[in-house]
Amino acid sequence: MSVNYIDTLVSFDLSHNRLGDGFNLEPLSHLTYLNLSGNSFSGNFESIGLRCGSINVLDLSFNKFTSLLGIEGFPRIKTFNISHNNLSGDITALSKLQDIKYLDLSYNNIRDNIPNIPSSNLQYLNLSHNKLPNSTSIFEGIPKIIKELYVNYLTLFNVVNEYFRQIQPAVIVVKFNISLAHV
């Protein structure tokens, strides 16, 4: 299926439409807002057939993505929700997000350290409900000026304590519920 007749569209909400791989969004080169949450996209970003440098807001939550391969096709993202997917592999592609302010990676299967996020604009990061390693190195790529960091249900009590001793006072809100069952 293709949407080539609406190439001047700037905002597009296709959430909860049972769309999946093979749905071609490539002609939508002027988009600044795209919501594809609650569909059946899987694999990586190349599966949605879109490389749009103008997107500022991208919601891909509640799909089946396993990889961030192709995220470099969205260099201007400021708000990115990829929660409730199946991300489990290499997430170093996050380092391509130069302007990111809001990043939700919750409810995935992320097991690697968070890569260097170069944006000094990052204000919100949600890492809750992942399988991050129990080491302070998981936080090394996160800018120290972040305002909200969510680490709910991670088995990281000692790691979080150590991290909070290292960050700047610019951290305003940090909410976490830590599972002590595995500590």
N, C-alpha and C positions, 0 to 999 in steps of 0.2 A: 504494500500500500504506500502511496506517495502523497505528499501535500504540496506539490509544486505550484499550485495556483494561488498561494497566499504568501508570496515571497517578501512582502513589505510589512508583515506582522511584527510587532515589537514585544507583545506579551501573549503567552500561549499556555493555557492550563489544560493538560490532557490527563489529569490524575484520575485514577480508578476507572480505567477504560479497558482493562484486560489486553493492553497492547504488549507486544513482545518483539523479540529480535526480528528483523526484516522490515520493521516500520521505518521508512526513510524520512528523516527530517532535514536532510542536506539543503534543500532550497531555502530554508528559513535563515537567511544570513543577517537579518536585521534584529533578531531577537535580543532583548535585554533581560527578559524574565521567562523561564521555562520550568513548568511543573509537570514532571512525569511520575510522581509518586503513586504508589499503589498499583503498579502494573506488573508485567512479567518479564522485564528486560533482564538479561543475564550476561555473564562474561565480562566484557569491558566496555569502555565508552565508544569504541569503534562500532559496536553492535547497534547503536542508535543512529548511525549515519549522519552525524552532525559535527562539524568543526566550526564553531561560531565564536569568533573573537569578541563579539559585542555583549555576550551574556554576563550580567551582573549577579543574577539570582538563579540558582540551579537547585531544584529539589528532585532528588532521585531516591528518596526514602521508600521503604517497603517494596523493593524489587529483589532481584537475585544476583546483583553484580558481585563478582569475585575478585575483580582487579581494577586498579585505577589507570591502567594502560589507556592512553588517549586523552588524559585530562589536560595535556599541554595544548589541546585544541580549544581550550577555554581560558585564555590567559588573564581575563579581566574579572573573574569571579570574585565577588565580595561576600556573598552568602552561599554556602554550599552545605546541603543536607544530604548525606548519604547513609543515614542511620537505617537500621533494620534491613541490612543486606547480608551478603556472605563474604565480605572482604576478609581475606585470610593471608594473602601472599604479600609480596613486596609493595609497600606503600610509599616508597621514596618519591613517587611522582608528585606527592603533596608539596615538595620543594619547588615546584613550578608555579605555585599559586602566590604570585607577588603581591596581590592586593587584598587577600582574604581577610575578612573581619569576623565572620561567623562560620564556624566549622563544626558540624555534628557528625561524629564517627561512631556514635553509640550503637549498641546491639549489633555488632559484627563479630568476627572471629579473629581480630587483629592480635597477632602474637609477637610482632616486631616492635622495636623502639620507634618512637615518633621521629620522623626525619626532620631535618632543619626546615622550619617554616620561616622563610625570609621576610615575611610581612611584619612590619612594625605596627601595622594596623590591627592585628589579631586581638579581638576583645573577648570572644567567646569560643571555648573549646570543650566539647563533650566527648569523653573517652569511656563513658560508663558501659558496663556490661560487655567488656572485651576480655581477652586472655593475655594481657600484656605481661612481659617478664617482670619478675620481682626484683627490680634493680633501679637505682636512681637514674641510670642512663636513659631510661624511657622518656624522661622529661627534658633531656638535653637540647632537643630541637625546638622546644616551645619558647617563644619570646618571653623574657622575664617581666614584661609589662602587661601581660594578659590580665583582664579584669574578672573574667568568670571562667573557672576551670571545674568541670564536673568529672569526678572519678568514682561514681557510685558503683558499688558491688565489685570492686577489684580487691584482690588479696594483697594489698600494698601498704599496710599500716606503717611499718618502719620506713619504707621508701617515701611515702607522702610526708611523714614528719621531717625527714632529712631535706626533702625538696623545699618545704616551706621555710626552712632556716636559710636557704640560699637565695630566695627570690626577693625582688625589690618591694618596697611598701606599696607599689602601685596596684598590687592585687587587692581588689575590693571585696569580691565575693568568691568564696570557694566552698562548694557544697559537696560533701561526700558521705556516703554510707559504706563502710568498709566491712566486708565479710571477714570476720575473725576466725571462721571455722578452719581455715587452712593456714593460719599464721603460726 
